[in-house]
């Protein structure tokens, strides 16, 4: 800035350069942008890194800008779960295919959780209020009711299934996180685990040694499908004709 008052006055009244572009305005802070930023934090750094401050850093703003749209961190969790649930495709309930339909919806939810490390923690110990999360809950509940399952059993079963899927995804996220750590040597592969089980004293661990293959078996989501199937099959009404 010029030190001479006349020069400062002249600069103030000078015509702007016709070729100069006006300064770009930052896009306004919205709930959608807050959710986008929170997902970016989780995708790049994991759910543990998600804080009000980390979201504001992505948006290039301050906490007060966020609090104009959200209440607290739990509010961001609700938005995240809602965003993931918005991607779930719900089928029209078909009583003859209710098990298959239920498995498909929960597999979709599992895959959404696994895409963002640790994000299933946002769904734990929380009663969802987001309309998309409620849409998915309504869809699952409708599938169960259409199958002829008593409403209370359907409601409790839905809670158990949702808890299992969130826990399964969280465990996978924790394993992947530990595998990236500098001291990840103690994280064992299936082969290493089988070798350790096979080396245990037979007198103290006869069944572990005998069935080491079965204890360490399962690839991909095979154990997920097995456990989910157990839960779903036990929801069937006693008078079910299917």
N, C-alpha and C positions, 0 to 999 in steps of 0.2 A: 504494500500500500504506500502511496506517495506521502512524504512527510509535509510537503507544502500544502496548506489549506486550500489554495486556489486549484492546485492540481487534483486534490481529492474531490473538490466540488465539480470540477470539469469531468472527472471520471464518472461521477454519480449521474451526470446528465447526458453522458455520451450515449449515442445510439448503439444498441447491442449488435454484435456481428450477425449479419443476416444468415451466414452459413453455419452458425453455431447452433447445435441442437439443444433444446431446453433440457435441464437436468431431469433424469428419469425419476419418476415417483415410485416409491416402494408400493407393492400391492398391499391392500388392506389386510389386516389380520382377521381371519375368519376361522370358524370351527373346522372347516375342511382343511385349511392350511395347517392348523395346529395338529390335526390328525395325521396329515401327510408328513409333517416334520417329526412327529413322535415315531411313526413307522420307520422313517429314515434312520433315526437314532438306533432303534432296535435292530434293524437290518444290518447296520454297519458296526455297532458296538455291543449289541446284546441288550436284553431287557434290564439288566442291572445298571446300565448306564442311563436309563431313562429317568430324568428329573425335569422339573420346571426349567431349571437353568439350561440343561442340554437342549431342550426344545427351543428356548429363546435364542440360543446360540445359532441354531440352524436357520431360524427366521430372521436373525439380525435385529432383534428387538429386546425389550426389557420385560421382566415379569409382569409389570402392571398391564401391559398390552394383552397378556394371556388372561389375566384375572377379569378382564372385561367380558370374557366369553366362557371361562370355566371357573369351577369352584376351587378345586385342588387337584393333586396328583391322581386321586381315585377317579376323578371326573375324566381324566385323560385315559385311564384304564378302560372306563366304560365306552369311551369313543373308539378305542382300539378294538375292543371285542365287537362292537357294532360294525366297524369297517370290515373286519374279517367275516362276520356273519352275513354281510351284504353280498358276499361272493358265493354263498351257499345256494345251490339250486335245490329247491324242495319239490318232491314229486306229489302228484295227486294221490292221496291214500288209496291203496288197493289191498283189501284184506287178504287176498291170496298171496301177496308178495310182501307182506309187512316186514318180515325179517330182513329180506334183501334191501328193501327201501331204507330201513333203519340203519343197517350197516353202511349203506352208501352215504347217507347224510353225515354220519359220524366219521367216516373215512375222509370226507371232504373237510370236515372241521379239523381233523388230525393234520392233514396236509397243510392247511392254513397256519396252524400253530407251528409246525416244523419249519415253515418258510422264514419265520422270524424267531431267532433263538431266545427261548425263555418266555415268550410272550403269553404262553398259557397261564403263567402266574397271575396275569391280569384278570383271568376268569375265575380264579380260586377265591373262596371266601368273599364273594361279591354277589349281590342280587342285581342282575342286569336291569337297567331302565331304558337302554337304547332300543328304539323301535325295531331295528334290524335284528338285534339279539332276541327280542321278544317274538319277532316273526319266525325265527328258527325254532324257538321253544314251542310256539303254537303248532308249527308244522310237525315236529316230532311227537308232540302230545296227540295230534290228530291221527297220526299213523298208528299209535298205540291204541287209541280209542276205537279206531276203525277195525282193529284186529279183535275187538271184543274183550279187551283187558279192562278190568275194573278201574275206575278213575284214580283211586288212591294208589293202587299198585302201579298204574301207569306213571303217576307223578313221581313217586319214590324211585321207580326204575329209571326214569329219565334223569333224575339227579345222580344216581349211581353211575350211569353210563357216561354222563358229562364229566363227572369227577375222574373216572378212569381215563378218558381220552385226554383230559388236561394233564393228569399225572404222567401218563405215558409220554406225551410230547415234552413235558418238562424234563423227565429223566433223559430222553434222547438229547435234549439241548445241553444238559449238564455234562453228559459224556463227551459230546463234541467240544465243549468248552475246555474240559480237562485234557482232552487229547492235544489241544493247541498249546497248553501250558508248558513252561520250560521243564517242569518236573513231572512230565507225563509218562515217565518210564513205568510207573506202577499201574497204569491203565492197561489191563490185559486184553488180548484178543481171545477169541473162542479157543484157538489152538493152544495158546499159553495157559488158559484156564484149565483146559482138559489135561494138559501135562501136569499141572500142579495137583489137580484132583487125583490123577493116577498115581502120583508119588506119595499120597497120604498113607499113613499106617493102616494096613488092612484090618487089623484087629479093632481099631477105633472107628474106622469109616468104611465098613464093608459094602454098604449100599452105594455110597458115593463113588467108590472105586469101580463097583460092578456096573453101574449105570452112568458112567461118566459121559458117554455119547449122548444119552437122552438128556442129561442135565445141561449140556452145553449146546444142544441142537436148536435149530430155528434160524432162519435167515430173513432179512427184510422185515416185513410186517407180519410174519407168520404167527408169532406169539400174540401180537395185537389182535389178529383175526380170531385166534383161539379164545382169548379172554373175552373179547366182545361177544363172540358167539355164545359163550357160557352165560353171560349176563342176559342176552336177548332171549335165549331159549328158556330161561327160568321165568320170563315174564309171560309166557304163554298161559292162557286161561285153561283150567282143568277140563273144560268142556269143549276146547277148541277142536274144530273138525278138520283143521289143516294139518 
